[in-house]
Amino acid sequence: MPSDTRFPMPPVLRQRADFLAAARALRQGMPGFLLQARRRDDDGPARIGFTCSKKIGNAVARNRAKRRLREVARLGLPTLGREGWDYVLIGRPEATIARGFDDLRDDFARAMTKIHQ
């Protein structure tokens, strides 16, 4: 893969408190996932978290859904994310796995635009 198309993975949310804070903030539903976003108090880099419940399916299906969401975020967050923001992508049953990857990327771009309006 050419190095100019390779983006590093942004910092990932790991603390439960960060996920809960994002859940209380802005939300934008899309066909492939739900995006939650919140402005932090600092101006650090944009961070991202991922979650897929058992409604998605077994562990194999949940991991596949999270891999797809991670790749969408890795490609889109450097240009669409803002410093000092936390984002959480929540997988949707059936849709996150079945939806085309280009459609997921378009969903992410539209969701980020709507969140920051």
C-alpha angles and dihedrals in degrees: 000000000000113000093232091067094046116099123183119241110264119236111291127224112241105162119091090220090061091053091048092049091052090049090059093051136062121336133193121184119209131176093257102038147343118257121207119187138178137178113240127212093246131062097232123135121296111271129205136202132190133206135174121179127212088265085080091063138254124344093275092055093045092050091048091051091049092048090054092048091047091053093048090051094044091055099039108033098070091062102027103035125088129220114259095028132116120208129191123194115203118196121231123221112263094349102073093055099033098044116095115258094237089052090052090052090050090048090052093050092049093046093050091048092051094046092053098045 
